[in-house]
Amino acid sequence: MPPTLPRYAYLGPAGTFTEAALRQIASPDEATYLPQEDVVAALDAVADGSADFAVVAIENSVEGSVSAVLDTLAIGVPLVIMREMLVTVSFSVASRSAIPLTDVRRLAAHPHAWAQCRGWIRENMPNASHVPSASNTTPAREMASAGSDIGFDAALVPPAAVAAYGLTELAANAADNGSAVTRFVLIGHPGEVPAPTGADRTSLMVHLPDNEAGALLTMLEQFATRGVNLSRIESRPIGDELGRYSFSIDAEGHLSEPRMGEALMGLRRVCPVVRFLGSYPRADAAANDVRSNTNADAYADARGWLDQLRSGGAG
């Protein structure tokens, strides 16, 4: 029997920025692409075994984190981030036929796309109102296949979707920020952690103790005293009652590093829930900044000194 290709769930349909991120990992000849209606469905496909991996957006340089991804990773079947990919984001305004931009009354767009282009839309399409879409290419597919009334006049779509779905481009480079980038992650089941590269990120979800003054400071000290920089930290509601929050964290470093290992052990001691979401290479390959007194050699020297004391040696 021919070898079974790995199955990748991703936000579809074809032509999304998520598919562009997926193509950085595996071409259509090397994998089975499984388009999903939303990011939660993509993650659920891995959790229930109908896909081997998922590729989802987790953070945008303009709009911030994708809360649905953070919240889904925080609960249920344990899943981990295995690597990350960066995709430059730009949009085209497309329609079935050529019409003036000022004639567009209903503009379909994914909420993140609308947020990244709202200033441009206000200036160039002052009469347009937002029609939310499940993905960036869903309206392109609808314009290519649906009947006469699809509920909108034009759509914000990835540039590649214009030709792929036989549409007319009304405008290119629709964006408030021409350098917008989205960070995508490859999600799989827990297993062997990717080897450290020196340019790594560790992701976590942490709960704080209830009704304990200074709990947030205590949690942050586990990183600060070991020289671990946090590149992202944000609170997310736990969901069981008002006023209870978890913290989604990206820390610079790798699980195998002594400083990161001790930080995680510290979190385990002072926090009721610590969920490890992966250690993986940074897509930008930017080396982690490690102080000399918190690098592996410093930890080894301190450990040797303590062992010497414990065996009766001089300090």
Buried (B, 14 or more C-beta within 10 A) or exposed (E): EEEEBBBBBBBBBBBBBBBBBBBBBBEEEEBBBBBBEBBBBBBBBBBEEEBBBBBBBBBBBBBEBBEBBBBBBBEEEEBBBBBBBBBEBBBBBBBBEEEEBEEBEBBBBBEBBBBBBEEBBEEBBEEBEBBEBBBBBBBBBBBBEEEEEBEBBBBBBBBBBBEBBEBBBBBEEBBBBEEBBBBBBBBBBEEEBBEBEBBBBBBBBBBBEEEEEEBBEBBBBBBEEBBBBBBBBBEBEBEEEEEEBBBBBBBBBBBBBBBBBBBBEBBEEBBEBBBBBBBBBBBEEEEBEBEEEBBEEBBEEEEEEEEEEEEEEEE
